[in-house]
Amino acid sequence: MVRKAIITEVEGLAGGKGPAIVHHIVPKEDLYGHGRLYAKVVLKPHSTVGWHKHVGETEPYYVLEGSGIFIDNDGSRNPVGPGDVCTILPGQCHSMENTSDTDDLVFMALIHNA
């Protein structure tokens, strides 16, 4: 089967600020109860993914393009760029910031059950 990603624009993703373009690669129903999101996320300049918690699930990010700051569960602020993997364990919180004035921050996100 071949299909196109479903692309949506979200203002304030997970309570963050600014626009994010979410490319839903696999719909939730096709994850067959193993998770709820597999997507490419494009954070526009100065946009953020808000601070949020994952209960009973985990969410790795894989940075494809751009640079930004990953805020880890302990509040530490870590610079990220292409090739970096940000791991969020079950029960942890996190957020992401695009600190660029001009460039998008692009990453893959997979939310799956613990």
MMTF fields as JSON, N, C-alpha, C and O atoms, coordinates in Angstrom:
{
  "mmtfVersion": "1.0.0",
  "mmtfProducer": "UNKNOWN",
  "numBonds": 455,
  "numAtoms": 456,
  "numGroups": 114,
  "numChains": 1,
  "numModels": 1,
  "chainsPerModel": [1],
  "groupsPerChain": [114],
  "chainIdList": ["A"],
  "bondAtomList": [4, 2, 8, 6, 12, 10, 16, 14, 20, 18, 24, 22, 28, 26, 32, 30, 36, 34, 40, 38, 44, 42, 48, 46, 52, 50, 56, 54, 60, 58, 64, 62, 68, 66, 72, 70, 76, 74, 80, 78, 84, 82, 88, 86, 92, 90, 96, 94, 100, 98, 104, 102, 108, 106, 112, 110, 116, 114, 120, 118, 124, 122, 128, 126, 132, 130, 136, 134, 140, 138, 144, 142, 148, 146, 152, 150, 156, 154, 160, 158, 164, 162, 168, 166, 172, 170, 176, 174, 180, 178, 184, 182, 188, 186, 192, 190, 196, 194, 200, 198, 204, 202, 208, 206, 212, 210, 216, 214, 220, 218, 224, 222, 228, 226, 232, 230, 236, 234, 240, 238, 244, 242, 248, 246, 252, 250, 256, 254, 260, 258, 264, 262, 268, 266, 272, 270, 276, 274, 280, 278, 284, 282, 288, 286, 292, 290, 296, 294, 300, 298, 304, 302, 308, 306, 312, 310, 316, 314, 320, 318, 324, 322, 328, 326, 332, 330, 336, 334, 340, 338, 344, 342, 348, 346, 352, 350, 356, 354, 360, 358, 364, 362, 368, 366, 372, 370, 376, 374, 380, 378, 384, 382, 388, 386, 392, 390, 396, 394, 400, 398, 404, 402, 408, 406, 412, 410, 416, 414, 420, 418, 424, 422, 428, 426, 432, 430, 436, 434, 440, 438, 444, 442, 448, 446, 452, 450],
  "bondOrderList": [1, 1, 1, 1, 1, 1, 1, 1, 1, 1, 1, 1, 1, 1, 1, 1, 1, 1, 1, 1, 1, 1, 1, 1, 1, 1, 1, 1, 1, 1, 1, 1, 1, 1, 1, 1, 1, 1, 1, 1, 1, 1, 1, 1, 1, 1, 1, 1, 1, 1, 1, 1, 1, 1, 1, 1, 1, 1, 1, 1, 1, 1, 1, 1, 1, 1, 1, 1, 1, 1, 1, 1, 1, 1, 1, 1, 1, 1, 1, 1, 1, 1, 1, 1, 1, 1, 1, 1, 1, 1, 1, 1, 1, 1, 1, 1, 1, 1, 1, 1, 1, 1, 1, 1, 1, 1, 1, 1, 1, 1, 1, 1, 1],
  "groupList": [{"groupName": "MET", "atomNameList": ["N", "CA", "C", "O"], "elementList": ["N", "C", "C", "O"], "formalChargeList": [0, 0, 0, 0], "bondAtomList": [1, 0, 2, 1, 3, 2], "bondOrderList": [1, 1, 2], "singleLetterCode": "M", "chemCompType": "L-PEPTIDE LINKING"}, {"groupName": "VAL", "atomNameList": ["N", "CA", "C", "O"], "elementList": ["N", "C", "C", "O"], "formalChargeList": [0, 0, 0, 0], "bondAtomList": [1, 0, 2, 1, 3, 2], "bondOrderList": [1, 1, 2], "singleLetterCode": "V", "chemCompType": "L-PEPTIDE LINKING"}, {"groupName": "ARG", "atomNameList": ["N", "CA", "C", "O"], "elementList": ["N", "C", "C", "O"], "formalChargeList": [0, 0, 0, 0], "bondAtomList": [1, 0, 2, 1, 3, 2], "bondOrderList": [1, 1, 2], "singleLetterCode": "R", "chemCompType": "L-PEPTIDE LINKING"}, {"groupName": "LYS", "atomNameList": ["N", "CA", "C", "O"], "elementList": ["N", "C", "C", "O"], "formalChargeList": [0, 0, 0, 0], "bondAtomList": [1, 0, 2, 1, 3, 2], "bondOrderList": [1, 1, 2], "singleLetterCode": "K", "chemCompType": "L-PEPTIDE LINKING"}, {"groupName": "ALA", "atomNameList": ["N", "CA", "C", "O"], "elementList": ["N", "C", "C", "O"], "formalChargeList": [0, 0, 0, 0], "bondAtomList": [1, 0, 2, 1, 3, 2], "bondOrderList": [1, 1, 2], "singleLetterCode": "A", "chemCompType": "L-PEPTIDE LINKING"}, {"groupName": "ILE", "atomNameList": ["N", "CA", "C", "O"], "elementList": ["N", "C", "C", "O"], "formalChargeList": [0, 0, 0, 0], "bondAtomList": [1, 0, 2, 1, 3, 2], "bondOrderList": [1, 1, 2], "singleLetterCode": "I", "chemCompType": "L-PEPTIDE LINKING"}, {"groupName": "THR", "atomNameList": ["N", "CA", "C", "O"], "elementList": ["N", "C", "C", "O"], "formalChargeList": [0, 0, 0, 0], "bondAtomList": [1, 0, 2, 1, 3, 2], "bondOrderList": [1, 1, 2], "singleLetterCode": "T", "chemCompType": "L-PEPTIDE LINKING"}, {"groupName": "GLU", "atomNameList": ["N", "CA", "C", "O"], "elementList": ["N", "C", "C", "O"], "formalChargeList": [0, 0, 0, 0], "bondAtomList": [1, 0, 2, 1, 3, 2], "bondOrderList": [1, 1, 2], "singleLetterCode": "E", "chemCompType": "L-PEPTIDE LINKING"}, {"groupName": "GLY", "atomNameList": ["N", "CA", "C", "O"], "elementList": ["N", "C", "C", "O"], "formalChargeList": [0, 0, 0, 0], "bondAtomList": [1, 0, 2, 1, 3, 2], "bondOrderList": [1, 1, 2], "singleLetterCode": "G", "chemCompType": "PEPTIDE LINKING"}, {"groupName": "LEU", "atomNameList": ["N", "CA", "C", "O"], "elementList": ["N", "C", "C", "O"], "formalChargeList": [0, 0, 0, 0], "bondAtomList": [1, 0, 2, 1, 3, 2], "bondOrderList": [1, 1, 2], "singleLetterCode": "L", "chemCompType": "L-PEPTIDE LINKING"}, {"groupName": "PRO", "atomNameList": ["N", "CA", "C", "O"], "elementList": ["N", "C", "C", "O"], "formalChargeList": [0, 0, 0, 0], "bondAtomList": [1, 0, 2, 1, 3, 2], "bondOrderList": [1, 1, 2], "singleLetterCode": "P", "chemCompType": "L-PEPTIDE LINKING"}, {"groupName": "HIS", "atomNameList": ["N", "CA", "C", "O"], "elementList": ["N", "C", "C", "O"], "formalChargeList": [0, 0, 0, 0], "bondAtomList": [1, 0, 2, 1, 3, 2], "bondOrderList": [1, 1, 2], "singleLetterCode": "H", "chemCompType": "L-PEPTIDE LINKING"}, {"groupName": "ASP", "atomNameList": ["N", "CA", "C", "O"], "elementList": ["N", "C", "C", "O"], "formalChargeList": [0, 0, 0, 0], "bondAtomList": [1, 0, 2, 1, 3, 2], "bondOrderList": [1, 1, 2], "singleLetterCode": "D", "chemCompType": "L-PEPTIDE LINKING"}, {"groupName": "TYR", "atomNameList": ["N", "CA", "C", "O"], "elementList": ["N", "C", "C", "O"], "formalChargeList": [0, 0, 0, 0], "bondAtomList": [1, 0, 2, 1, 3, 2], "bondOrderList": [1, 1, 2], "singleLetterCode": "Y", "chemCompType": "L-PEPTIDE LINKING"}, {"groupName": "SER", "atomNameList": ["N", "CA", "C", "O"], "elementList": ["N", "C", "C", "O"], "formalChargeList": [0, 0, 0, 0], "bondAtomList": [1, 0, 2, 1, 3, 2], "bondOrderList": [1, 1, 2], "singleLetterCode": "S", "chemCompType": "L-PEPTIDE LINKING"}, {"groupName": "TRP", "atomNameList": ["N", "CA", "C", "O"], "elementList": ["N", "C", "C", "O"], "formalChargeList": [0, 0, 0, 0], "bondAtomList": [1, 0, 2, 1, 3, 2], "bondOrderList": [1, 1, 2], "singleLetterCode": "W", "chemCompType": "L-PEPTIDE LINKING"}, {"groupName": "PHE", "atomNameList": ["N", "CA", "C", "O"], "elementList": ["N", "C", "C", "O"], "formalChargeList": [0, 0, 0, 0], "bondAtomList": [1, 0, 2, 1, 3, 2], "bondOrderList": [1, 1, 2], "singleLetterCode": "F", "chemCompType": "L-PEPTIDE LINKING"}, {"groupName": "ASN", "atomNameList": ["N", "CA", "C", "O"], "elementList": ["N", "C", "C", "O"], "formalChargeList": [0, 0, 0, 0], "bondAtomList": [1, 0, 2, 1, 3, 2], "bondOrderList": [1, 1, 2], "singleLetterCode": "N", "chemCompType": "L-PEPTIDE LINKING"}, {"groupName": "CYS", "atomNameList": ["N", "CA", "C", "O"], "elementList": ["N", "C", "C", "O"], "formalChargeList": [0, 0, 0, 0], "bondAtomList": [1, 0, 2, 1, 3, 2], "bondOrderList": [1, 1, 2], "singleLetterCode": "C", "chemCompType": "L-PEPTIDE LINKING"}, {"groupName": "GLN", "atomNameList": ["N", "CA", "C", "O"], "elementList": ["N", "C", "C", "O"], "formalChargeList": [0, 0, 0, 0], "bondAtomList": [1, 0, 2, 1, 3, 2], "bondOrderList": [1, 1, 2], "singleLetterCode": "Q", "chemCompType": "L-PEPTIDE LINKING"}],
  "groupTypeList": [0, 1, 2, 3, 4, 5, 5, 6, 7, 1, 7, 8, 9, 4, 8, 8, 3, 8, 10, 4, 5, 1, 11, 11, 5, 1, 10, 3, 7, 12, 9, 13, 8, 11, 8, 2, 9, 13, 4, 3, 1, 1, 9, 3, 10, 11, 14, 6, 1, 8, 15, 11, 3, 11, 1, 8, 7, 6, 7, 10, 13, 13, 1, 9, 7, 8, 14, 8, 5, 16, 5, 12, 17, 12, 8, 14, 2, 17, 10, 1, 8, 10, 8, 12, 1, 18, 6, 5, 9, 10, 8, 19, 18, 11, 14, 0, 7, 17, 6, 14, 12, 6, 12, 12, 9, 1, 16, 0, 4, 9, 5, 11, 17, 4],
  "groupIdList": [1, 2, 3, 4, 5, 6, 7, 8, 9, 10, 11, 12, 13, 14, 15, 16, 17, 18, 19, 20, 21, 22, 23, 24, 25, 26, 27, 28, 29, 30, 31, 32, 33, 34, 35, 36, 37, 38, 39, 40, 41, 42, 43, 44, 45, 46, 47, 48, 49, 50, 51, 52, 53, 54, 55, 56, 57, 58, 59, 60, 61, 62, 63, 64, 65, 66, 67, 68, 69, 70, 71, 72, 73, 74, 75, 76, 77, 78, 79, 80, 81, 82, 83, 84, 85, 86, 87, 88, 89, 90, 91, 92, 93, 94, 95, 96, 97, 98, 99, 100, 101, 102, 103, 104, 105, 106, 107, 108, 109, 110, 111, 112, 113, 114],
  "secStructList": [7, 7, 7, 7, 7, 3, 3, 3, 3, 3, 3, 1, 4, 4, 4, 7, 1, 1, 3, 3, 3, 3, 3, 3, 3, 3, 7, 4, 4, 4, 4, 6, 6, 1, 3, 3, 3, 3, 3, 3, 3, 3, 3, 7, 6, 6, 7, 3, 3, 3, 3, 3, 3, 7, 1, 1, 3, 3, 7, 7, 3, 3, 3, 3, 3, 1, 7, 3, 3, 3, 3, 7, 6, 6, 1, 7, 3, 3, 3, 3, 7, 6, 6, 7, 3, 3, 7, 7, 7, 6, 6, 7, 3, 3, 3, 3, 3, 7, 7, 7, 1, 1, 7, 7, 3, 3, 3, 3, 3, 3, 3, 3, 3, 7],
  "xCoordList": [0.848, 0.0, 0.896, 1.929, 0.494, 1.186, 0.15, -0.954, 0.511, -0.392, 0.44, 1.658, -0.196, 0.453, 0.308, -0.658, 1.277, 1.177, 0.02, -0.28, -0.612, -1.659, -0.974, -0.407, -1.031, -0.299, -1.26, -2.245, -0.955, -1.777, -0.882, 0.271, -1.423, -0.711, -1.329, -2.549, -0.475, -0.932, -0.339, 0.87, -1.171, -0.711, -0.548, -1.505, 0.656, 0.889, 0.887, 0.137, 1.713, 1.776, 2.079, 3.052, 1.25, 1.383, 1.48, 2.182, 0.78, 0.789, 1.955, 2.177, 2.701, 3.826, 3.356, 2.192, 4.28, 3.918, 4.332, 5.302, 3.583, 3.893, 3.439, 2.932, 3.634, 3.148, 4.1, 5.322, 3.5, 4.213, 3.441, 2.21, 4.163, 3.548, 3.812, 4.964, 2.742, 2.861, 2.483, 1.363, 3.443, 3.241, 2.959, 3.888, 1.687, 1.301, 1.602, 0.89, 2.666, 3.14, 2.309, 1.918, 2.045, 1.213, 0.074, 0.326, -1.174, -2.284, -2.337, -1.898, -2.875, -2.945, -3.527, -3.01, -4.595, -5.243, -4.318, -4.477, -3.361, -2.42, -1.224, -0.341, -1.185, -0.172, -0.694, 0.025, -1.937, -2.551, -2.404, -2.082, -2.641, -2.614, -1.223, -1.092, -0.186, 1.185, 1.679, 2.716, 0.943, 1.354, 0.282, -0.805, 0.615, -0.397, 0.115, -0.673, 1.433, 1.938, 3.241, 4.155, 3.317, 4.575, 4.518, 3.733, 5.355, 5.215, 6.547, 7.476, 6.601, 7.668, 7.084, 5.989, 7.826, 7.362, 8.288, 9.511, 7.694, 8.45, 8.074, 6.971, 9.02, 8.81, 9.323, 10.495, 8.467, 8.846, 9.74, 9.759, 10.482, 11.364, 10.636, 9.53, 11.292, 10.825, 9.584, 8.967, 9.217, 8.101, 8.616, 9.804, 7.705, 8.079, 7.047, 5.884, 7.503, 6.62, 6.553, 7.589, 5.367, 5.211, 5.671, 5.772, 5.948, 6.338, 5.169, 4.071, 5.407, 4.336, 4.914, 6.109, 4.039, 4.438, 3.897, 2.811, 4.68, 4.255, 4.008, 4.938, 2.766, 2.374, 2.09, 1.21, 2.832, 2.625, 3.118, 2.781, 3.916, 4.433, 5.782, 6.171, 6.474, 7.761, 7.747, 6.934, 8.656, 8.683, 10.104, 10.593, 10.766, 12.05, 11.841, 10.916, 12.726, 12.813, 14.112, 15.125, 14.087, 15.295, 15.364, 14.515, 16.373, 16.481, 17.038, 18.094, 16.302, 16.69, 17.363, 18.362, 16.817, 17.31, 17.178, 16.335, 18.029, 17.937, 18.626, 19.341, 18.393, 18.96, 17.982, 17.122, 18.139, 17.246, 17.705, 18.863, 16.776, 17.042, 16.012, 14.805, 16.517, 15.675, 15.72, 16.798, 14.55, 14.475, 14.094, 12.994, 15.027, 14.872, 14.06, 13.751, 13.72, 12.9, 13.446, 12.669, 14.766, 15.374, 15.489, 16.053, 14.947, 14.982, 16.231, 16.349, 17.165, 18.384, 18.047, 17.17, 18.762, 18.558, 19.728, 20.871, 19.433, 20.469, 20.371, 19.326, 21.444, 21.428, 21.323, 21.971, 20.502, 20.342, 20.454, 20.192, 20.853, 20.956, 20.839, 20.594, 21.008, 20.842, 21.628, 22.816, 20.927, 21.524, 21.365, 21.656, 20.907, 20.709, 19.41, 18.409, 19.446, 18.272, 17.96, 18.818, 16.747, 16.284, 15.335, 14.326, 15.654, 14.871, 14.051, 14.573, 12.777, 11.861, 11.338, 10.691, 11.618, 11.193, 9.776, 9.29, 9.103, 7.76, 7.752, 8.622, 6.759, 6.611, 7.407, 7.307, 8.201, 9.008, 8.321, 7.389, 8.821, 8.364, 9.466, 10.634, 9.09, 10.066, 9.414, 8.192, 10.244, 9.776, 10.911, 12.033, 10.603, 11.579, 11.359, 10.221, 12.466, 12.388, 13.194, 14.316, 12.621, 13.381, 13.852, 13.043, 15.141, 15.701, 16.156, 16.686, 15.959, 16.426, 15.497, 14.29, 16.089, 15.318, 14.812, 13.865, 15.445, 15.146, 14.877, 14.173, 15.42, 15.363, 14.356, 14.151, 13.735, 12.856, 13.689, 14.841, 13.115, 13.668, 12.786, 11.585, 13.384, 12.624, 13.074, 14.267, 12.107, 12.452, 11.343, 10.191, 11.718, 10.768, 10.363, 11.182, 9.105, 8.592, 7.777, 6.942, 8.042, 7.299, 6.839, 7.654, 5.54, 4.989, 4.475, 3.526, 5.13, 4.706, 4.586, 5.148, 3.843, 3.549, 4.793, 5.689, 4.834, 5.969, 5.926, 6.794],
  "yCoordList": [-1.172, 0.0, 1.239, 1.273, 2.228, 3.517, 4.591, 4.565, 5.525, 6.623, 7.877, 7.799, 8.986, 10.258, 10.56, 10.146, 11.282, 11.742, 12.732, 13.455, 12.755, 13.735, 14.898, 14.729, 16.065, 17.219, 18.21, 18.629, 18.575, 19.548, 20.63, 20.376, 21.836, 22.902, 23.048, 23.137, 23.072, 23.161, 24.425, 24.645, 25.236, 26.414, 26.021, 25.569, 26.19, 25.871, 24.382, 23.922, 23.619, 22.166, 21.799, 22.282, 20.954, 20.501, 21.673, 21.593, 22.753, 23.915, 24.861, 25.785, 24.627, 25.498, 26.774, 27.157, 27.434, 28.672, 28.601, 27.932, 29.3, 29.383, 28.164, 27.194, 28.233, 27.17, 25.978, 26.122, 24.809, 23.574, 22.895, 22.88, 22.341, 21.558, 20.091, 19.677, 19.31, 17.906, 17.034, 17.097, 16.218, 15.272, 13.907, 13.199, 13.54, 12.258, 11.163, 11.002, 10.416, 9.405, 8.135, 7.565, 7.701, 6.515, 6.935, 7.411, 6.771, 7.146, 6.239, 5.09, 6.775, 6.056, 4.654, 3.697, 4.531, 3.213, 2.186, 0.986, 2.635, 1.709, 1.382, 0.629, 1.94, 1.541, 0.4, -0.097, -0.016, -1.213, -1.296, -2.353, -0.176, -0.162, -0.096, -0.076, -0.063, -0.026, 1.398, 1.603, 2.361, 3.748, 4.667, 4.228, 5.991, 6.93, 7.97, 8.756, 7.995, 9.003, 8.557, 8.095, 8.701, 8.588, 9.72, 9.676, 10.74, 11.945, 12.665, 12.526, 13.439, 14.419, 15.744, 16.131, 16.432, 17.7, 18.808, 18.694, 19.871, 21.032, 22.195, 22.735, 22.57, 23.727, 24.964, 25.033, 25.92, 27.165, 27.991, 27.745, 28.974, 29.786, 30.346, 30.878, 30.205, 30.668, 29.932, 30.36, 28.832, 28.014, 26.984, 26.663, 26.468, 25.474, 24.354, 24.532, 23.2, 22.144, 22.371, 22.408, 22.522, 22.832, 21.714, 20.556, 22.089, 21.145, 20.198, 20.637, 18.897, 17.929, 16.61, 16.349, 15.782, 14.511, 13.331, 13.394, 12.248, 11.0, 9.945, 9.518, 9.532, 8.526, 7.226, 7.177, 6.176, 4.872, 4.786, 3.849, 5.764, 5.78, 6.486, 7.148, 6.341, 6.984, 7.681, 7.356, 8.644, 9.385, 9.817, 10.817, 9.081, 9.57, 10.59, 10.478, 11.583, 12.534, 12.241, 11.917, 12.35, 12.252, 13.518, 13.74, 14.347, 15.64, 15.448, 14.844, 15.978, 15.869, 17.136, 17.06, 18.298, 19.573, 20.659, 20.584, 21.669, 22.833, 22.611, 21.63, 23.539, 23.444, 24.05, 24.857, 23.635, 24.137, 23.69, 23.321, 23.729, 23.339, 22.295, 22.503, 21.164, 20.13, 20.33, 20.357, 20.471, 20.62, 19.261, 18.759, 18.676, 17.322, 17.32, 18.376, 16.138, 15.944, 16.679, 17.161, 16.77, 17.432, 18.942, 19.626, 19.466, 20.894, 21.358, 22.533, 20.44, 20.831, 21.198, 20.601, 22.19, 22.705, 22.249, 22.642, 21.41, 20.778, 21.203, 21.01, 21.783, 22.118, 20.846, 19.842, 20.901, 19.748, 20.186, 21.338, 19.228, 19.456, 18.129, 17.098, 18.135, 16.928, 15.73, 15.825, 14.604, 13.363, 13.122, 12.025, 14.126, 13.944, 13.194, 13.38, 12.343, 11.603, 12.056, 12.0, 12.498, 12.94, 11.862, 11.559, 11.29, 10.185, 10.645, 11.268, 10.336, 10.651, 9.324, 8.564, 9.053, 7.791, 7.901, 9.007, 6.76, 6.799, 7.561, 7.365, 8.43, 9.216, 10.504, 11.284, 10.744, 11.96, 13.073, 12.847, 14.297, 15.491, 15.989, 15.645, 16.802, 17.387, 18.481, 18.628, 19.242, 20.186, 20.43, 19.963, 21.169, 21.455, 22.881, 23.341, 23.593, 24.977, 25.144, 24.648, 25.84, 26.276, 27.695, 28.618, 27.857, 29.153, 29.977, 31.075, 29.47, 30.163, 31.322, 31.278, 32.343, 33.458, 33.153, 33.783, 32.178, 31.971, 30.524, 30.293, 29.55, 28.159, 27.324, 27.532, 26.382, 25.413, 24.409, 24.15, 23.844, 22.707, 21.523, 21.535, 20.494, 19.35, 18.088, 17.793, 17.351, 16.099, 15.084, 15.426, 13.824, 12.722, 12.468, 12.582, 12.124, 11.807, 10.512, 10.337, 9.624, 8.369, 8.197, 8.005, 8.266, 8.014, 6.587, 6.242, 5.753, 4.359, 3.929, 4.552, 2.855, 2.377, 1.864, 1.301, 2.066, 1.59, 0.085, -0.505],
  "zCoordList": [0.0, 0.0, 0.0, 0.668, -0.741, -0.761, -0.474, -1.017, 0.372, 0.679, 0.936, 1.095, 0.975, 1.274, 2.76, 3.402, 3.29, 4.668, 4.776, 3.826, 5.917, 6.201, 6.913, 7.992, 6.307, 6.81, 7.453, 6.845, 8.699, 9.417, 10.002, 10.35, 10.104, 10.793, 12.168, 12.308, 13.184, 14.561, 15.168, 15.097, 15.751, 16.474, 17.937, 18.566, 18.487, 19.892, 20.181, 21.042, 19.477, 19.64, 21.098, 21.676, 21.676, 23.069, 24.04, 25.048, 23.736, 24.608, 24.376, 25.158, 23.298, 22.968, 22.305, 22.417, 21.609, 20.927, 19.463, 19.106, 18.632, 17.217, 16.436, 17.001, 15.115, 14.243, 14.121, 14.156, 13.978, 13.657, 12.537, 12.538, 11.597, 10.526, 10.866, 10.994, 11.012, 11.397, 10.205, 9.698, 9.77, 8.673, 9.31, 9.7, 9.415, 10.017, 9.002, 8.011, 9.266, 8.319, 8.404, 7.385, 9.626, 9.853, 10.772, 11.879, 10.338, 11.218, 12.453, 12.418, 13.522, 14.799, 14.64, 15.217, 13.863, 13.724, 13.069, 13.296, 12.266, 11.633, 12.517, 12.107, 13.729, 14.706, 15.576, 16.443, 15.35, 15.929, 17.446, 17.989, 18.12, 19.568, 20.178, 21.402, 19.359, 19.868, 20.113, 20.743, 19.621, 19.783, 19.239, 18.864, 19.201, 18.727, 17.748, 17.222, 17.486, 16.556, 15.92, 16.603, 14.616, 13.881, 12.869, 11.922, 13.073, 12.269, 12.083, 12.879, 11.003, 10.826, 11.291, 10.882, 12.148, 12.707, 12.214, 12.3, 11.702, 11.254, 12.16, 12.081, 13.027, 13.904, 13.19, 12.82, 13.001, 12.353, 13.292, 14.498, 12.743, 13.585, 14.822, 14.731, 15.958, 17.277, 17.783, 18.759, 17.13, 17.619, 18.613, 18.632, 19.442, 20.451, 20.518, 20.156, 20.989, 21.465, 22.969, 23.633, 23.506, 24.924, 25.843, 25.44, 27.095, 28.137, 28.387, 28.727, 28.218, 28.429, 28.913, 28.78, 29.477, 30.096, 29.303, 28.727, 29.287, 28.646, 29.716, 30.401, 29.856, 30.839, 30.098, 29.239, 30.429, 29.81, 28.374, 27.651, 27.963, 26.591, 26.562, 27.524, 25.471, 25.271, 23.915, 23.05, 23.736, 22.474, 22.125, 22.652, 21.248, 20.76, 19.635, 18.831, 19.607, 18.494, 17.75, 18.371, 16.442, 15.626, 14.78, 13.916, 15.028, 14.356, 12.947, 12.755, 11.966, 10.559, 10.031, 9.315, 10.384, 9.855, 10.912, 11.807, 10.788, 11.653, 12.987, 13.189, 13.879, 15.218, 16.212, 15.861, 17.461, 18.49, 19.851, 20.048, 20.795, 22.178, 22.594, 22.465, 23.096, 23.688, 25.196, 25.789, 25.818, 27.268, 27.835, 27.605, 28.583, 29.108, 30.398, 30.951, 30.865, 32.05, 33.275, 34.1, 33.402, 34.558, 34.388, 35.242, 33.269, 33.012, 32.276, 31.93, 32.035, 31.32, 29.878, 29.253, 29.369, 28.011, 27.16, 27.394, 26.162, 25.365, 23.903, 23.281, 23.334, 21.914, 21.073, 21.368, 20.025, 19.128, 17.676, 17.328, 16.836, 15.406, 14.67, 15.298, 13.357, 12.551, 13.083, 13.39, 13.183, 13.658, 15.144, 15.62, 15.896, 17.336, 17.613, 16.921, 18.637, 19.097, 20.516, 21.396, 20.729, 22.043, 22.561, 21.923, 23.703, 24.236, 25.431, 26.356, 25.4, 26.474, 27.018, 26.298, 28.275, 28.873, 29.424, 29.658, 29.636, 30.212, 31.536, 32.385, 31.696, 32.909, 32.919, 33.866, 31.878, 31.822, 31.048, 30.278, 31.283, 30.579, 29.666, 29.842, 28.689, 27.779, 26.952, 26.941, 26.263, 25.246, 24.257, 24.454, 23.19, 22.145, 21.68, 21.585, 21.385, 20.917, 19.646, 19.541, 18.684, 17.52, 17.842, 17.937, 18.006, 18.399, 17.2, 17.374, 15.991, 14.79, 14.411, 14.646, 13.826, 13.269, 11.863, 11.394, 11.181, 9.764, 9.349, 8.366, 10.073, 9.617, 10.401, 11.597, 9.71, 10.358, 11.139, 10.79, 12.191, 12.919, 12.567, 12.835, 11.963, 11.46, 12.196, 12.272, 12.734, 13.433, 13.273, 13.006, 13.443, 13.456, 14.9, 15.812, 15.101, 16.43, 16.347, 15.46, 17.288, 17.379, 18.824, 19.726, 19.032, 20.369, 20.381, 19.676, 21.207, 21.287, 22.739, 23.64, 22.945, 24.288, 24.982, 24.353, 26.277, 27.087, 27.214, 27.857]
}
